[in-house]
């Protein structure tokens, strides 16, 4: 079941769709404190616009470099909605690799100039994902296998929660900007004002569990999962053949509103706390990375992007490229606006193959030598996973990122020797 779930979700799931993620980013931007806003403005090339990069993670997961991140967009809560809802960490994410692990990993990378660009873009996206109820559900592959009708069109239950119902809420509020403002006003002085503080977990922003999962995010998954019992599945089971754009959407509208509001408000408070924890008061400009770790990357040479143009080849990292440079560039920009509004980074280069189907930019690579598991290689060398007890730094890395103690000691683990232990490889 898990392999089927991973296959379907990896190919079809973009929680909230681009509109919903942009809404979460815009709401969060409004509630950043001055310190966090300063960091965000320095880190993001999009003039600090969180909405502009809010769907980057969905594009990135379809690249060769980003394939590792596909399962990080959700958590398989294996409960039995609508009868029983509940998160059991030892059952639902004991080995890392879910959204709760990802939030912990990227939170820990926010203060590091070599990783904070990708870490911030992932967190902006994942705080949207985690508020979509069906990204916290294992039933029927998160609703992907439930074929339904919406306004006469064939789709599935997961998809309408991602996209159609959000689009209809936008339309009911006139447009996206108005919808965002209405939600912000509800938080600051309207119907959500008295409850917004309760949306934030009592756990510290960077508190982790014994399994390496972010404890605050587990609270947020539990919150989203409760809607599986209270509405999502009970009202689906009542009449699976209904047109879901009718009474089902009407009942879901208030859930969509509050979950988008929660996503934005929680993201802001999380970033406020995380950036307050960065040493010093001056934000650092990130070094663009070629491959963010699954969760750390080996940094490439820093690049100062020139203005959007056709000034460089699509296989080269540099400034944002414009429509009309060539047919492949146009396809990539249509799929990932970040590449035309911010910079043409390694993600955009990777999309030459994943979007256009061209191998022009692919260079041969030599895979790392894999050695026998145990303590058979140094912490600065890639290879098989290391066991606890190899040395103090390995223990710290494994405690922060259980992947390194269970799967393999890859480049991300080597990078974490510096970010976690403060040791340079």
Buried (B, 14 or more C-beta within 10 A) or exposed (E): EEEEBBEBBBEBBBBBBBBBBBBBBBBBBBBBBEBBBBBBBBBBBBEBBBBBBBBBBBBBBBBEBBBBBBBBBBBBBBBEBBEEBBBEBEEBBBEBBBBBBBBBBBBBBBBBBBBBBBBBBBBBBBBBBBBBBBBBBBBBBBBBBBEBBBEEEEBBBBBBBBBBBBBBBBEEBEEBEEBBBBBBEBBEEEEBEEEBEEBBBEBEBBBBBEBBBBBBBBBBBBBBBBBBBBBBBEBBEEEEEBBBBEEBBEEBBEBBBBBBBBBBBBBBBBBBBBBEEBEEEEBBEBBBBBBBBBBBBBBBEEBEBEEBEBBBBBBEBBBBBBEEBEEBBBBBBEBBBBBBBBBBBBBBBBBBBBBBEBEEBEEEEEEBEEEEBEBEBBBBEBBBBBBEEBBEBBBBBBBBBBBBBBBBBBBBBBBBBBBBBEBEE
